[in-house]
Structure formats: structure tokens, C-alpha cells
């Protein structure tokens, strides 16, 4: 199926070609206003229907492609107005992507096939045995293209078996759920972090846009002063309270509420949905908001009377001057996700529309005291979150540990996990020594010693441990010897040397 050195993209293209799909471009660059904004690794076409399929290939090692890469594929397909796509990875695929793919299919009408290592291996085996019809049926069935053969009872049985019944929650207006209950993307070794509990809360908020026009005539000059303004008020529709502008929900909704879609539904799959209903009186809330806006806005003019006195005129708007646009009752998807890792529990609360807006994130900061830098990994042993300064990848397997959990060679400071911890230790301090650093033995006792507990013999250049060092000062300079023999040999030469020879012996290192 593939040849040595052949790219992963070419392997996927060859699979599609063997299934009678036409390879149009490889890669296909996507341009906008004269500049490239992205690409699709392969662009294929179904000769029967004429439908075009965009393919994204991720030949990554040691990292699992997830939501960010999947979202980029969706953006490129939408930009090119394509309804069919393939997301292929030479390794595993994030466990949350099947739910994302189903949502995209239901909400946007884009059919995506997720191809991980196991699926690609099966397709390769079919290609080796020249079962190209089965490969074609695989892609057509999963993409939802017209089948190349007549539908059989077996096809219907397979389709019925694949149906999973679960609770569906509907909302009149809902911000789309673009991000799922997955592990944080900023943690680079997040592949095995699975949430212990996930709840998708659909919280109701009343968004009230208003416009306000006030005018007043200056009593001295007769000039007409006008003020045009407006803004947004957001009310928690379950509590009836007005949100402050510093509230994270206020900031999030003011950015995205116009993207809310009508008559939306979300289905439970591996998580719980809790929809909070609104019981507030919208008409009464709007009336109160208009009154507050009218009170809080005014125009002040200053003028001089005939008696040369300074006076001030205050003009406040009437309630009818406050024009309300809306209001819109919008449900906001908020994830409340808990990770139980060893004896540690982490909670993350973030918006389902844009997970960059985080409400609570107990995994975001490094836990190695007193550091508070941003997390980029998690220790596989104690599950502490760590920053780049405090993570310690194992030299042998690259698994990431925190600084306290890693086994570091006392000499070269290379790190090891429990499984690959070197067996050799310094005979004096019992500190770990890796294979490269454990070759130095004491000339006297033949014990492995680290650089902190050994000295070099000035006579034979051998090493001796701190327990067997023989030291003597020559003109206030200390010289170390590994044995009585070396000590005696140095002393005889020193005593027989002239003044210049003795000086050379003293300064020798």
C-alpha cells in the first residue's frame, strides 16, 4: 500500500484513489484576498456524485491531535463550502472528537470521517488483499455518499446497531457547543486525562440591548445639545439579577450572543446535561431596566443669568426615550468538569462556545511551590500540574514527571521515571548515577563515586573516594592522593627537585 519514505498524506491519497475517488489536489491551498489562510492536505472527488472531500492529515509523534486541529479542518471546509471531510491521524485521536464530529454533522451538515491508527491499519490490510470494493464502501458509507451497491439487510442491521439512544435537551436559543469535556489543550501530555464527571449546564440569560437619545437646549445660546448612546444589559434569568460588567458571563455573552442559534438541541453522551429554566417575568424586568437607564443618564448645561449668576440645567430622559432591542433569552453552555487523578481532584468550569473564556481552572498553574507559572504538563506519578521550568521528561521513555518525582542523576542531572531509574548509586551519598556517569571507581575500594565525593590523584590521575583520600599541603596548596604509594612517589620527586621543580609540582593540577 505504501512505500518506504512515502508521506502519510500520500498514503491516505492512495487509499482514496484505490477506492475510485479522484485526487484533485495534494495539497490544496486555501487563499483569501491574496494570502494563504490554510490548506487541506488532500482534495478528492467522488466521480459518481461530484462531491468534493477535504482531507486533513496529522502525522504526529508523541502528541494526539484534538479539538484545535479538528476545528481548523471545519473552518477550512466551511470556507470552501464542502460538506465532506476526513480527519486522519497516524496515531490515536482525542477521545472527544467522535462527539464533536456528530455535533458538526447534526448542526452544520458536514460529514467527517475520523481515521486513527487502527482504522488506517484495517484499510491498509484491505488494500494489500486488493479488496478495493470494501475500501470504497467504507468511505461511502461513513461519508453518507450514495453506495456503489444496493442496500442489503446486513446494511440495515449495522445501521440500527449503531444507533445510541440518549436524552436530548432542546433550547429556543443556544450558543453552539463548540468545545467538549476534554482535557485541557495547554497540557501537552493530556492524552490519558479522562474526566471523572462532566456536566454541561445550559444557563439562561436575558440579553437586553438598548438605544438612548437625549437632547436639551442651552438656555443662554439656544444651541441644541444632543446625546446618543446605548449599551447592553444582561440579566441572570434564573435569579433575576443584573450582571456586572466584570462578570465573566457578561464579557462572554457581549462577545458572542449574536451567534446564538435558534431551536438547538444537545444530546447526552458520556456526560450529564442540566438545563436551568427561566422563571423571571421578562416584561417586568424590561420595565425596571428602562427606568434604571433613564435615571442613570442625563445632560447637564451651564448658563449665565441676567444677574450674571451661574446656573445649571439638568435634563433627564423619559422612560419612553429608552428604546429596547430584544430582549433575547439565550442559554449559555457551561462545562463543569472534574478530573480525579490519584489523590488529586481538579475542577474546570468553562464556556462550551469558546473554552478560552474560563470561569474556574484548577489545573492552570504550576503546583511546584512557590512557582505560579502557567501549566504545560502534568506529572504521571503524583499528577501535579507543572510548568516548563519544573517538568522533568524521562530520558528513556519521555514520560513527564515533576521535579520532586523525577529521579535525577547527581552528576549530569538527566531525569528518569520509576521504571527507568538507574540501579547504580554513589557509594558515599547513595545518590543516583546514570550509566554514563557511573564508570568512575575509587582506586582504593573500587566503589562507584559521584563527582561530589571523589578527588583526582595528583600522581596517577586516578580517582579516590572521600573515605580513602590522602591529603597533604605543599606550600599551603593541598594535594590529594589515592594511595600511600602515590603519596610516597610524589614526595620523593618533590624533595629531590630544585626550587623551580618544586614550584611546578605545587601549581600542577
C-alpha positions as CSV (number, residue, x, y, z in Angstrom):
1,X,0.0,0.0,0.0
2,X,2.8,2.4,0.9
3,X,6.4,2.6,0.1
4,X,9.3,3.4,2.5
5,X,9.7,7.2,2.7
6,X,6.2,7.8,1.4
7,X,4.4,10.6,3.2
8,X,1.4,10.0,5.4
9,X,-0.6,12.3,3.1
10,X,0.3,10.3,0.1
11,X,-0.8,7.0,1.9
12,X,-4.3,8.5,2.5
13,X,-4.5,9.8,-1.0
14,X,-3.5,6.3,-2.4
15,X,-6.3,4.7,-0.3
16,X,-8.9,7.1,-1.7
17,X,-7.5,6.6,-5.2
18,X,-7.8,2.8,-4.8
19,X,-11.5,3.3,-3.8
20,X,-12.0,5.1,-7.2
21,X,-12.0,8.6,-5.8
22,X,-10.3,11.2,-8.0
23,X,-7.4,13.0,-6.3
24,X,-7.8,16.6,-7.4
25,X,-5.0,18.3,-5.4
26,X,-2.4,17.4,-2.9
27,X,-2.2,19.7,-1.1
28,X,-4.9,22.3,-1.7
29,X,-4.0,25.8,-0.6
30,X,-6.9,28.0,0.6
31,X,-6.5,31.6,-0.3
32,X,-8.3,34.8,0.8
33,X,-7.6,38.3,-0.5
34,X,-4.3,37.2,-2.0
35,X,-2.9,35.4,1.0
36,X,-3.0,31.8,2.2
37,X,-5.2,31.2,5.3
38,X,-4.8,27.4,5.5
39,X,-4.8,24.3,3.5
40,X,-6.3,20.8,3.0
41,X,-3.7,18.0,2.7
42,X,-5.7,16.2,0.1
43,X,-8.7,17.2,-2.1
44,X,-10.6,14.2,-3.5
45,X,-13.8,14.0,-5.6
46,X,-16.4,11.3,-5.8
47,X,-16.9,10.6,-9.6
48,X,-20.5,9.4,-9.1
49,X,-21.9,12.4,-7.3
50,X,-19.3,15.0,-8.0
51,X,-19.0,15.8,-4.3
52,X,-15.6,17.0,-3.1
53,X,-13.9,15.7,0.0
54,X,-11.3,17.7,2.1
55,X,-8.7,15.7,4.0
56,X,-6.6,16.8,6.9
57,X,-3.6,14.5,7.8
58,X,-1.7,14.6,11.1
59,X,1.5,12.5,11.1
60,X,2.4,13.4,14.7
61,X,4.6,11.5,17.1
62,X,4.1,11.7,20.8
63,X,1.1,14.1,20.6
64,X,-2.6,13.4,19.9
65,X,-4.4,15.8,17.5
66,X,-7.6,17.1,19.2
67,X,-10.1,19.9,19.2
68,X,-7.9,22.7,17.9
69,X,-6.9,20.8,14.8
70,X,-10.4,19.4,14.2
71,X,-11.9,23.0,14.4
72,X,-9.3,24.2,11.8
73,X,-10.5,21.4,9.4
74,X,-14.1,22.5,9.9
75,X,-13.2,26.2,9.3
76,X,-11.4,25.2,6.0
77,X,-14.3,23.0,4.8
78,X,-16.8,25.8,5.6
79,X,-14.7,28.4,3.8
80,X,-14.6,26.1,0.7
81,X,-18.3,25.2,1.1
82,X,-17.5,21.5,1.4
83,X,-19.8,19.1,3.1
84,X,-17.5,16.1,3.4
85,X,-14.2,15.7,5.2
86,X,-11.7,13.2,6.6
87,X,-9.6,13.8,9.7
88,X,-6.7,11.3,9.6
89,X,-4.0,10.7,12.3
90,X,-1.1,8.3,12.1
91,X,-1.5,7.7,15.8
92,X,-4.5,8.0,18.1
93,X,-7.2,10.6,18.0
94,X,-8.6,12.5,21.0
95,X,-11.5,10.6,22.6
96,X,-13.8,13.7,22.5
97,X,-13.7,14.1,18.7
98,X,-16.4,11.5,17.9
99,X,-18.9,13.7,19.8
100,X,-17.5,16.8,18.0
101,X,-17.9,15.1,14.6
102,X,-21.5,14.1,15.5
103,X,-22.4,17.7,16.5
104,X,-20.9,19.1,13.3
105,X,-22.9,16.6,11.3
106,X,-26.2,17.5,13.0
107,X,-25.6,21.2,13.4
108,X,-23.7,22.1,10.2
109,X,-24.5,19.2,7.8
110,X,-20.8,18.4,7.4
111,X,-19.9,14.7,7.4
112,X,-16.5,13.9,8.9
113,X,-14.7,10.5,9.0
114,X,-12.2,10.1,11.9
115,X,-9.3,7.8,10.9
116,X,-6.9,6.8,13.6
117,X,-4.1,4.2,13.6
118,X,-6.4,1.2,14.0
119,X,-8.8,2.2,11.2
120,X,-5.9,3.0,8.8
121,X,-4.3,-0.3,9.6
122,X,-7.6,-2.1,8.6
123,X,-7.8,-0.2,5.4
124,X,-4.2,-1.0,4.6
125,X,-4.9,-4.7,5.1
126,X,-7.8,-4.4,2.7
127,X,-5.6,-2.7,0.2
128,X,-2.9,-5.4,0.5
129,X,-5.5,-8.1,-0.2
130,X,-6.9,-6.0,-3.1
131,X,-10.4,-5.6,-1.6
132,X,-10.8,-2.2,-3.1
133,X,-14.6,-2.5,-3.2
134,X,-14.7,-2.8,0.6
135,X,-12.5,0.3,0.9
136,X,-14.9,2.2,-1.4
137,X,-17.9,1.0,0.6
138,X,-16.1,2.1,3.9
139,X,-15.6,5.7,2.7
140,X,-19.0,6.0,1.0
141,X,-21.0,4.6,4.0
142,X,-19.3,6.8,6.6
143,X,-19.4,9.9,4.4
144,X,-23.0,9.4,3.6
145,X,-22.4,9.2,-0.2
146,X,-24.5,7.1,-2.5
147,X,-23.5,3.5,-2.1
148,X,-21.8,1.7,-5.0
149,X,-24.1,-1.4,-4.4
150,X,-27.7,-2.0,-3.5
151,X,-28.5,-1.8,0.2
152,X,-28.8,-5.1,1.9
153,X,-30.5,-6.4,5.1
154,X,-27.0,-6.6,6.6
155,X,-26.5,-2.8,6.0
156,X,-29.8,-2.1,7.7
157,X,-28.8,-4.2,10.7
158,X,-25.5,-2.5,11.0
159,X,-27.2,0.9,10.8
160,X,-29.7,0.0,13.6
161,X,-26.9,-1.3,15.8
162,X,-25.0,1.9,15.6
163,X,-28.0,4.0,16.9
164,X,-27.4,5.1,20.5
165,X,-30.5,6.4,22.4
166,X,-29.8,9.1,24.9
167,X,-31.5,12.1,26.4
168,X,-31.8,15.2,24.1
169,X,-32.3,18.7,25.5
170,X,-33.7,21.5,23.4
171,X,-33.3,25.2,23.7
172,X,-35.1,28.0,21.9
173,X,-31.8,30.0,21.6
174,X,-28.5,28.4,22.5
175,X,-24.8,29.3,21.9
176,X,-23.4,26.3,20.0
177,X,-21.3,23.8,21.9
178,X,-18.0,24.0,20.0
179,X,-15.8,22.6,22.8
180,X,-16.3,19.4,24.7
181,X,-15.5,17.9,28.1
182,X,-11.9,17.1,27.2
183,X,-8.6,17.6,29.0
184,X,-7.0,21.0,28.6
185,X,-5.2,21.5,25.3
186,X,-2.4,23.5,27.0
187,X,-1.3,20.3,28.8
188,X,1.0,18.6,26.2
189,X,0.7,15.1,27.8
190,X,-3.1,15.2,28.1
191,X,-3.8,12.0,26.1
192,X,-4.7,9.9,29.1
193,X,-6.5,12.5,31.2
194,X,-10.2,11.5,31.3
195,X,-12.8,13.4,33.2
196,X,-14.3,11.6,36.2
197,X,-17.5,13.6,36.0
198,X,-18.9,16.0,33.3
199,X,-21.9,18.2,33.4
200,X,-23.0,20.5,30.6
201,X,-25.1,23.3,32.2
202,X,-27.4,25.3,30.0
203,X,-27.8,28.5,31.9
204,X,-30.4,31.1,30.8
205,X,-29.6,34.8,30.5
206,X,-31.7,37.7,29.3
207,X,-29.8,40.0,26.9
208,X,-31.2,43.5,26.6
209,X,-29.8,45.9,24.0
210,X,-30.9,49.5,24.3
211,X,-30.6,52.8,22.5
212,X,-31.0,56.2,24.1
213,X,-31.3,59.7,22.6
214,X,-31.4,62.8,24.8
215,X,-31.5,66.4,23.8
216,X,-31.5,69.8,25.6
217,X,-31.4,73.4,24.5
218,X,-28.8,75.7,26.1
219,X,-30.8,78.5,27.8
220,X,-28.1,81.1,27.1
221,X,-27.2,80.4,23.5
222,X,-30.2,78.4,22.4
223,X,-27.8,75.8,21.0
224,X,-29.3,72.3,20.8
225,X,-27.2,69.7,22.8
226,X,-27.8,66.0,21.9
227,X,-26.5,62.8,23.4
228,X,-26.8,59.4,21.6
229,X,-25.9,56.3,23.5
230,X,-26.7,52.7,24.0
231,X,-25.4,49.5,25.6
232,X,-26.2,46.0,26.7
233,X,-27.7,44.8,30.0
234,X,-27.5,41.1,30.8
235,X,-29.8,39.6,33.5
236,X,-29.4,36.2,35.1
237,X,-32.7,34.8,34.0
238,X,-32.8,32.1,36.8
239,X,-32.1,34.6,39.6
240,X,-33.4,37.9,38.1
241,X,-30.1,39.7,39.0
242,X,-28.3,42.1,36.6
243,X,-24.7,41.0,35.9
244,X,-21.9,43.5,36.5
245,X,-19.6,44.3,33.5
246,X,-16.7,42.4,35.3
247,X,-18.7,39.2,35.4
248,X,-17.1,36.5,33.1
249,X,-20.6,35.6,31.7
250,X,-21.2,39.3,30.9
251,X,-17.9,39.6,29.0
252,X,-18.6,36.2,27.2
253,X,-22.1,37.0,26.2
254,X,-21.5,40.5,24.9
255,X,-18.9,39.0,22.5
256,X,-20.9,36.0,21.3
257,X,-24.7,36.3,22.0
258,X,-25.4,37.3,18.3
259,X,-24.0,33.8,17.4
260,X,-26.8,32.0,19.3
261,X,-28.7,29.6,17.1
262,X,-32.5,29.1,17.3
263,X,-34.2,25.7,18.0
264,X,-31.0,24.0,19.1
265,X,-30.7,20.6,20.7
266,X,-27.9,18.8,22.6
267,X,-27.7,15.1,23.3
268,X,-26.2,13.4,26.3
269,X,-23.3,11.1,25.5
270,X,-20.9,10.4,28.3
271,X,-22.0,13.5,30.3
272,X,-25.0,14.9,32.0
273,X,-27.0,17.9,30.8
274,X,-28.6,20.2,33.3
275,X,-30.9,22.8,31.8
276,X,-31.9,25.7,34.1
277,X,-35.3,27.1,33.2
278,X,-36.1,30.8,33.4
279,X,-39.0,31.8,35.7
280,X,-38.5,35.5,35.6
281,X,-41.1,38.0,34.3
282,X,-39.4,39.4,31.2
283,X,-41.8,42.3,30.9
284,X,-41.3,43.4,34.5
285,X,-37.5,43.1,34.1
286,X,-37.5,45.2,30.9
287,X,-39.6,47.9,32.6
288,X,-37.2,48.0,35.6
289,X,-34.2,48.2,33.3
290,X,-35.7,51.1,31.3
291,X,-36.3,53.0,34.5
292,X,-32.8,52.5,35.7
293,X,-31.3,53.6,32.4
294,X,-33.4,56.7,32.4
295,X,-32.3,57.6,35.9
296,X,-28.6,57.0,35.2
297,X,-28.4,59.1,32.1
298,X,-28.7,62.9,31.9
299,X,-27.4,66.1,30.1
300,X,-26.1,69.0,32.2
301,X,-25.8,72.5,30.7
302,X,-24.4,75.6,32.3
303,X,-25.5,79.2,31.6
304,X,-25.3,82.7,33.0
305,X,-28.4,84.6,34.1
306,X,-29.3,88.2,33.5
307,X,-27.9,88.9,37.0
308,X,-24.6,87.3,36.0
309,X,-25.2,84.2,38.1
310,X,-24.0,80.7,37.1
311,X,-26.8,78.2,36.8
312,X,-27.0,74.6,35.8
313,X,-29.8,72.8,33.9
314,X,-30.2,69.1,34.2
315,X,-32.2,67.2,31.5
316,X,-33.0,63.5,32.2
317,X,-34.6,61.2,29.6
318,X,-38.0,59.9,29.9
319,X,-38.5,56.1,30.2
320,X,-40.0,56.2,26.7
321,X,-36.7,57.6,25.4
322,X,-35.1,54.3,26.2
323,X,-35.6,52.1,23.2
324,X,-35.2,48.4,23.9
325,X,-33.9,46.0,21.2
326,X,-34.8,42.4,22.1
327,X,-34.8,41.1,24.7
328,X,-33.3,37.7,23.9
329,X,-33.4,34.8,26.3
330,X,-30.3,32.8,25.5
331,X,-29.0,29.6,27.1
332,X,-25.2,29.6,27.6
333,X,-23.5,26.1,27.6
334,X,-21.1,25.9,30.5
335,X,-18.9,22.8,31.2
336,X,-18.3,21.7,34.8
337,X,-15.7,19.0,34.5
338,X,-13.9,17.1,37.3
339,X,-10.7,15.1,36.9
340,X,-9.8,12.6,39.7
341,X,-6.1,11.9,39.2
342,X,-4.6,9.8,42.0
343,X,-5.2,11.6,45.3
344,X,-5.8,14.9,43.5
345,X,-9.0,16.4,42.2
346,X,-9.1,19.2,39.7
347,X,-12.2,21.2,38.6
348,X,-12.6,23.1,35.4
349,X,-15.6,25.3,34.6
350,X,-15.5,26.9,31.1
351,X,-17.8,28.0,28.3
352,X,-18.8,25.4,25.8
353,X,-18.8,28.0,23.0
354,X,-15.3,29.2,23.5
355,X,-13.1,27.4,26.1
356,X,-10.6,30.3,26.1
357,X,-13.1,32.0,28.4
358,X,-12.5,30.1,31.7
359,X,-14.5,30.6,34.8
360,X,-12.6,28.2,37.1
361,X,-9.5,26.2,36.2
362,X,-7.7,24.4,39.0
363,X,-5.2,23.0,36.5
364,X,-3.9,26.2,35.1
365,X,-1.0,27.0,37.4
366,X,2.2,25.0,38.3
367,X,1.9,23.4,41.7
368,X,5.6,23.1,42.5
369,X,5.9,25.7,45.3
370,X,6.5,28.6,45.2
371,X,6.1,28.7,41.4
372,X,2.9,30.0,39.9
373,X,3.7,29.9,36.2
374,X,1.3,28.6,33.6
375,X,0.9,24.8,33.4
376,X,2.1,23.0,30.3
377,X,2.2,19.4,31.6
378,X,1.2,17.1,34.4
379,X,3.3,14.6,36.4
380,X,2.4,11.0,35.6
381,X,3.4,9.9,39.1
382,X,1.8,12.4,41.5
383,X,-0.4,14.2,39.0
384,X,0.8,17.7,40.0
385,X,0.5,20.3,37.3
386,X,3.9,21.7,36.2
387,X,5.3,24.5,34.2
388,X,8.2,24.3,31.7
389,X,10.7,25.0,34.5
390,X,9.6,22.2,36.7
391,X,8.7,19.3,34.4
392,X,11.3,16.6,34.0
393,X,10.8,14.2,31.0
394,X,12.3,10.7,31.4
395,X,15.4,10.3,29.3
396,X,14.4,6.8,28.2
397,X,10.6,7.0,27.6
398,X,9.9,10.8,27.6
399,X,7.1,10.4,30.2
400,X,6.8,13.7,32.1
401,X,7.3,13.9,35.9
402,X,7.5,16.9,38.2
403,X,10.8,17.9,39.8
404,X,10.2,16.1,43.1
405,X,9.1,12.9,41.5
406,X,11.8,12.5,38.9
407,X,15.0,10.5,39.6
408,X,17.9,12.7,38.6
409,X,21.5,11.6,38.0
410,X,23.5,13.5,40.6
411,X,26.3,14.3,38.1
412,X,24.6,15.1,34.7
413,X,21.2,15.9,36.1
414,X,19.4,13.8,33.5
415,X,16.0,12.6,34.7
416,X,14.4,9.1,34.8
417,X,11.0,7.7,35.8
418,X,10.4,4.9,38.3
419,X,10.6,2.2,35.5
420,X,13.9,3.5,34.1
421,X,15.5,4.6,37.3
422,X,19.3,3.7,37.1
423,X,20.2,1.0,39.6
424,X,23.7,2.4,40.4
425,X,24.2,4.8,43.3
426,X,27.2,6.7,44.7
427,X,28.8,4.5,47.4
428,X,29.2,7.6,49.7
429,X,26.0,9.6,49.4
430,X,23.7,7.0,47.8
431,X,22.6,9.4,45.1
432,X,21.6,8.1,41.6
433,X,24.2,7.8,38.9
434,X,23.2,7.1,35.3
435,X,25.0,4.7,33.0
436,X,27.3,7.4,31.6
437,X,28.2,8.8,34.9
438,X,28.7,5.5,36.9
439,X,32.0,4.5,35.4
440,X,34.3,6.2,37.9
441,X,35.5,3.9,40.7
442,X,37.6,4.6,43.7
443,X,41.1,3.3,43.1
444,X,41.3,2.0,46.7
445,X,37.9,0.4,47.5
446,X,36.6,0.1,43.9
447,X,33.3,1.8,44.8
448,X,31.3,3.9,42.3
449,X,31.5,7.5,43.4
450,X,29.9,10.7,42.2
451,X,31.7,13.9,41.4
452,X,30.9,15.4,44.8
453,X,32.6,12.6,46.8
454,X,35.7,11.9,44.8
455,X,39.1,13.6,44.2
456,X,41.6,13.1,41.4
457,X,45.0,11.8,42.4
458,X,47.7,14.3,41.5
459,X,50.2,11.5,40.9
460,X,48.4,8.9,38.8
461,X,45.3,10.8,37.7
462,X,43.1,8.1,39.2
463,X,40.1,8.9,41.4
464,X,39.6,8.1,45.1
465,X,36.5,8.4,47.3
466,X,36.4,10.8,50.2
467,X,36.9,8.0,52.7
468,X,40.3,7.0,51.2
469,X,41.8,10.3,50.2
470,X,45.3,11.0,51.4
471,X,45.8,14.8,51.5
472,X,48.9,16.9,52.3
473,X,49.7,20.5,51.9
474,X,52.7,21.7,50.0
475,X,53.4,25.4,50.5
476,X,49.8,25.9,51.6
477,X,48.5,24.0,48.5
478,X,46.6,20.8,49.2
479,X,47.4,17.8,47.1
480,X,45.2,14.6,47.0
481,X,46.5,11.1,46.6
482,X,44.7,7.8,46.0
483,X,47.2,5.6,47.9
484,X,50.3,5.6,50.1
485,X,52.3,4.5,47.0
486,X,51.3,7.6,45.0
487,X,51.8,9.8,48.1
488,X,55.4,8.5,48.6
489,X,56.2,8.7,44.9
490,X,55.1,12.4,44.7
491,X,57.0,13.2,47.9
492,X,60.3,11.7,46.7
493,X,60.2,13.6,43.5
494,X,59.2,16.8,45.3
495,X,62.1,16.6,47.8
496,X,64.7,15.9,45.1
497,X,63.5,18.8,42.9
498,X,65.1,22.2,42.9
499,X,63.3,25.4,43.7
500,X,61.8,25.7,40.2
501,X,60.8,22.0,40.1
502,X,59.1,22.2,43.4
503,X,57.2,25.3,42.2
504,X,56.0,23.3,39.1
505,X,54.9,20.4,41.4
506,X,52.9,22.8,43.6
507,X,51.0,24.5,40.7
508,X,50.3,21.3,38.9
509,X,46.6,20.3,39.0
